[in-house]
Amino acid sequence: MYLPFEELNEQDDTLDVCIIGSGAAGMSIAVTLARQGHQVLLCEGGDEVFSERSQDNYRGEVVGDTYIPLETSRLRYLGGSTNHWGGVSRSLDAYDFTGKTAAPETVWPIGQEALTPYLSAATELLNLDPIPADEPVASSDLNRIHFSLGTPVRVQHKYAEMLEASPHLTCCLTANLVALETENGRITSATFANYQGETHTVHARYFVLACGGIDNARLLLWCNQQYQLTFRLTPYPLTS
Ligand SMILES: Cc1cc2nc3c(=O)[nH]c(=O)nc-3n(C[C@H](O)[C@H](O)[C@H](O)COP(=O)(O)OP(=O)(O)OC[C@H]3O[C@@H](n4cnc5c(N)ncnc54)[C@H](O)[C@@H]3O)c2cc1C
């Protein structure tokens, strides 16, 4: 069911997971956990449909290599960038997880085998066609690879009924994450703001940040900065 932003602070301690962002990642996790009977709150910063007031938050300067503008390459509303993705898919190769010579820090903290058990669930969630195995090309080091080219799923439509009626899944729109609060290294609550500047804080046992590759990093850096500012300010009254 949908929860108005004004009622966000009425979420009680029964909340198992608060998921922030409703794109491919956030919606998949929300639907899967709700089907298992966990109490899930899905907080989406945008509206149900495209709006300039939300999309404006995706503006940013691109430095270094040329890239498409950040505010047109992603969509910031219910369903996220799945509202315009092409649906061309295949699983990652073992090579993708390794550090590259030009940037060794790009090595992933997990290997391909960590994701393999979830491939069939992802295929079902995203309506992918079966993808044939790679085929070695004779007398070469090359492989012929295949993609799923099916109709791209729009997750907000595919899961519309669950969003409306699931007793385990609550969705709040216009809930923009602005801060994460921690205690002993664990996130204990998250604060959200709507477009009128009202804020509400949500407590949950677990939090999932699913705001897309760029904004996950931006938000974590922002929360880190807030935490360090608080940390730097508090010693003065404490030691006086
Ligand atoms: C034109 C285009 C075509 C593409 N085609 C393909 C393709 O064919 N195959 C493929 O594999 N990939 C494709 N992609 C990439 C694919 O769409 C993304 O990789 C995928 O959608 C990322 O999913 P995500 O859940 O990580 O992020 P998103 O889908 O971007 O979702 C992030 C969500 O977080 C929300 N959010 C952001 N900030 C906040 C905040 N502060 N508080 C609360 N919520 C917030 C957003 O509103 C959004 O709903 C394409 C991308 C584009 C732009």
The ligand as an SDF file (V2000), in Angstrom:
LIG
                    3D

 53 58  0  0  0  0  0  0  0  0999 V2000
   18.5440    5.1240  -21.9250 C   0  0  0  0  0  0  0  0  0  0  0  0
   19.0690    3.9940  -21.0620 C   0  0  0  0  0  0  0  0  0  0  0  0
   18.9790    2.6880  -21.5420 C   0  0  0  0  0  0  0  0  0  0  0  0
   19.4810    1.6330  -20.7790 C   0  0  0  0  0  0  0  0  0  0  0  0
   19.4070    0.3760  -21.2860 N   0  0  0  0  0  0  0  0  0  0  0  0
   19.9230   -0.6490  -20.5940 C   0  0  0  0  0  0  0  0  0  0  0  0
   19.9030   -1.9600  -21.1150 C   0  0  0  0  0  0  0  0  0  0  0  0
   19.4220   -2.1880  -22.2420 O   0  0  0  0  0  0  0  0  0  0  0  0
   20.4290   -2.9650  -20.3840 N   0  0  0  0  0  0  0  0  0  0  0  0
   20.9690   -2.7370  -19.1410 C   0  0  0  0  0  0  0  0  0  0  0  0
   21.4180   -3.6920  -18.4980 O   0  0  0  0  0  0  0  0  0  0  0  0
   20.9770   -1.4990  -18.5990 N   0  0  0  0  0  0  0  0  0  0  0  0
   20.4820   -0.4590  -19.3020 C   0  0  0  0  0  0  0  0  0  0  0  0
   20.5070    0.7880  -18.7560 N   0  0  0  0  0  0  0  0  0  0  0  0
   21.0250    0.9640  -17.3930 C   0  0  0  0  0  0  0  0  0  0  0  0
   19.9420    0.5310  -16.3620 C   0  0  0  0  0  0  0  0  0  0  0  0
   18.7580    1.2510  -16.6070 O   0  0  0  0  0  0  0  0  0  0  0  0
   20.4710    0.8320  -14.9430 C   0  0  0  0  0  0  0  0  0  0  0  0
   21.7070    0.1810  -14.7700 O   0  0  0  0  0  0  0  0  0  0  0  0
   19.5190    0.3510  -13.8530 C   0  0  0  0  0  0  0  0  0  0  0  0
   18.2250    0.9080  -14.0170 O   0  0  0  0  0  0  0  0  0  0  0  0
   20.0820    0.7430  -12.5030 C   0  0  0  0  0  0  0  0  0  0  0  0
   19.1810    0.3070  -11.4960 O   0  0  0  0  0  0  0  0  0  0  0  0
   19.2840    0.9040  -10.0350 P   0  0  0  0  0  0  0  0  0  0  0  0
   18.1580    0.3280   -9.2550 O   0  0  0  0  0  0  0  0  0  0  0  0
   20.6770    0.7150   -9.5420 O   0  0  0  0  0  0  0  0  0  0  0  0
   19.1090    2.4860  -10.2090 O   0  0  0  0  0  0  0  0  0  0  0  0
   17.8300    3.3310  -10.7810 P   0  0  0  0  0  0  0  0  0  0  0  0
   16.9890    2.4910  -11.6850 O   0  0  0  0  0  0  0  0  0  0  0  0
   18.4260    4.5600  -11.3600 O   0  0  0  0  0  0  0  0  0  0  0  0
   17.0080    3.6340   -9.4740 O   0  0  0  0  0  0  0  0  0  0  0  0
   17.4300    4.5390   -8.4830 C   0  0  0  0  0  0  0  0  0  0  0  0
   16.1840    5.0050   -7.7190 C   0  0  0  0  0  0  0  0  0  0  0  0
   16.5880    5.7510   -6.5710 O   0  0  0  0  0  0  0  0  0  0  0  0
   15.7590    6.9160   -6.4620 C   0  0  0  0  0  0  0  0  0  0  0  0
   16.5190    7.9160   -5.7010 N   0  0  0  0  0  0  0  0  0  0  0  0
   17.6310    8.6010   -6.0950 C   0  0  0  0  0  0  0  0  0  0  0  0
   18.0590    9.4130   -5.1120 N   0  0  0  0  0  0  0  0  0  0  0  0
   17.2020    9.2460   -4.0660 C   0  0  0  0  0  0  0  0  0  0  0  0
   17.1310    9.7830   -2.7390 C   0  0  0  0  0  0  0  0  0  0  0  0
   18.0170   10.6970   -2.2800 N   0  0  0  0  0  0  0  0  0  0  0  0
   16.1250    9.3780   -1.9080 N   0  0  0  0  0  0  0  0  0  0  0  0
   15.2050    8.4480   -2.3350 C   0  0  0  0  0  0  0  0  0  0  0  0
   15.2310    7.8990   -3.5830 N   0  0  0  0  0  0  0  0  0  0  0  0
   16.2300    8.2980   -4.4360 C   0  0  0  0  0  0  0  0  0  0  0  0
   15.4650    7.2910   -7.9010 C   0  0  0  0  0  0  0  0  0  0  0  0
   14.3250    8.1010   -8.0210 O   0  0  0  0  0  0  0  0  0  0  0  0
   15.2830    5.9190   -8.5450 C   0  0  0  0  0  0  0  0  0  0  0  0
   13.9530    5.4610   -8.4520 O   0  0  0  0  0  0  0  0  0  0  0  0
   20.0380    1.8770  -19.4910 C   0  0  0  0  0  0  0  0  0  0  0  0
   20.0990    3.1790  -19.0160 C   0  0  0  0  0  0  0  0  0  0  0  0
   19.6340    4.2120  -19.7850 C   0  0  0  0  0  0  0  0  0  0  0  0
   19.7820    5.6100  -19.2410 C   0  0  0  0  0  0  0  0  0  0  0  0
  1  2  1  0
  2  3  1  0
  2 52  2  0
  3  4  2  0
  4  5  1  0
  4 50  1  0
  5  6  2  0
  6  7  1  0
  6 13  1  0
  7  8  2  0
  7  9  1  0
  9 10  1  0
 10 11  2  0
 10 12  1  0
 12 13  2  0
 13 14  1  0
 14 15  1  0
 14 50  1  0
 15 16  1  0
 16 17  1  0
 16 18  1  0
 18 19  1  0
 18 20  1  0
 20 21  1  0
 20 22  1  0
 22 23  1  0
 23 24  1  0
 24 25  2  0
 24 26  1  0
 24 27  1  0
 27 28  1  0
 28 29  2  0
 28 30  1  0
 28 31  1  0
 31 32  1  0
 32 33  1  0
 33 34  1  0
 33 48  1  0
 34 35  1  0
 35 36  1  0
 35 46  1  0
 36 37  1  0
 36 45  1  0
 37 38  2  0
 38 39  1  0
 39 40  1  0
 39 45  2  0
 40 41  1  0
 40 42  2  0
 42 43  1  0
 43 44  2  0
 44 45  1  0
 46 47  1  0
 46 48  1  0
 48 49  1  0
 50 51  2  0
 51 52  1  0
 52 53  1  0
M  END
$$$$
